[in-house]
Structures are given as structure tokens and as C-alpha cells.
């Protein structure tokens, strides 16, 4: 009977289809592990894809024949149901489509995360380079200003010392001359009291010179200390501002890129879901 040939043919076609489906699923699994993001391309690149399409079309034709002429089986003494559940077959195909779609989503998300990680790493390296350049620039300016201030203080101190010594030089010279002259007096006992008085005056002037120089030295050191503290605080504030700026720039860039990736993914997902839903509806219509 012709129905036996059709039954055998359908059984063979189904077996081949399941074999191809298994092959495609295995290929998809390999694709997932190797990081290929375009699942649909991977399926269609299978060497058996065209054969799968031809067999699927043949199955549709055979299924149509069974539905159009079910009375052809009435004379064989058996039920018109031949043991092939086309509804289950379509459900299995739908399940395969959904599983493959989930593979696509997983691969797509993995690629998106990898792209975001790589982008974040590149932007971080870029802004770290920029930050280091600014740090070096700020530190160089700080060192330059401190060196100039130290030079200024040193020069001021040297100038002050010269002025103080010049101020008392003539007076000290005269006192030293008088003291030396007293050494020539025959009666040193009579000159002793005067020599002591002159020496006290010399010592007083020298002490005054030392005190004035020490006072100026302390003043200049305090000035340098205050300036250094202020300048270092200024540099620290500049560094904080630069770090904050580059951090915000980095976060803004990553957020913008992440949003773009999310939008691209959502656009792809909606389009892909529409395609899959249409494919599922088409399969379901084939058994109605």
C-alpha cells in the first residue's frame, strides 16, 4: 500500500532531521565555547543546512498528504493515526529554536561584557596616562616654585648679613684700634680698666649683630615654611581636582558606552524575538 511507503519515508525524514538538528546543536555548542557571536550565521554555515531545508520541506509535503487524504488508511484495518505526533514534532522544533535563541543571547551578552571590559581597560589606561602627565606637571611646578623661594630666602639672608656687618663695621674697627693702642701703653695697670670697657663694648656689638642675624634667619625660615605649606596645599588641591576630573570623565565614557551596548542589544533582541516568534507561528500553522 502507498501509506506504508509514506510512513517509511516520513520515519526516515524525521530520523535525518533529528540527526541534523543534533549536529547543528553540537555546532552551536562549539560556537558558544569559541566565542562566535552570530549564532544564526553559524547555523546557516553548516554543510547540512540546505539538506535540512529540503528535508523540512519534504516533511511538510508528506504531512500535507496525510492530512488531505486520511481516508486512504481506512481499508487497512487500523486507525487513521499512524503513531506520528506532528504536534509533538513541531513542539520539539520550537524548543530547539528557543534553546538556540538562548545560546544566541548568552553569546551576545558575553561579547558585550567582553567589549565593555576591553573598552573600560583602554579608557582607564588613557586617563591614567593623562593623570600621570598632569601629576608630573604639577610636581615640576611645585619644585620650581619651592626652589625659587629657597633661592630668594638665601639671597635675602645673605644681603641682610652684609647690611648688619656694614652697619657696625666702622664702630668695631675703631674699638679694635683703640684696644690695640692700649696694648702699647707702658703702664698696663692703668690701661686695664679702659681695655675691659672697650672689650665689653665690642662684645655687646658682636652679640647684637648675632641676635639681629639670628632673628632675620628665623623670620626667613618661617616665611619659607609658610610658603612651602601653602604651595604644597595648592598642588595637592590641583591633584585632587585633576583626579576627580579624570575619574568623572572615565565614568562618563564607560556609562555612555555601556548605554550604547545596552541599546544595541535591546534593538537586536526585539528584532530577533520577532523573527523567532514568526518562525514559531509558521511551524504551528503547518500542523493546523
Beta strands, then each sheet from edge to edge (+ up, - down):
end
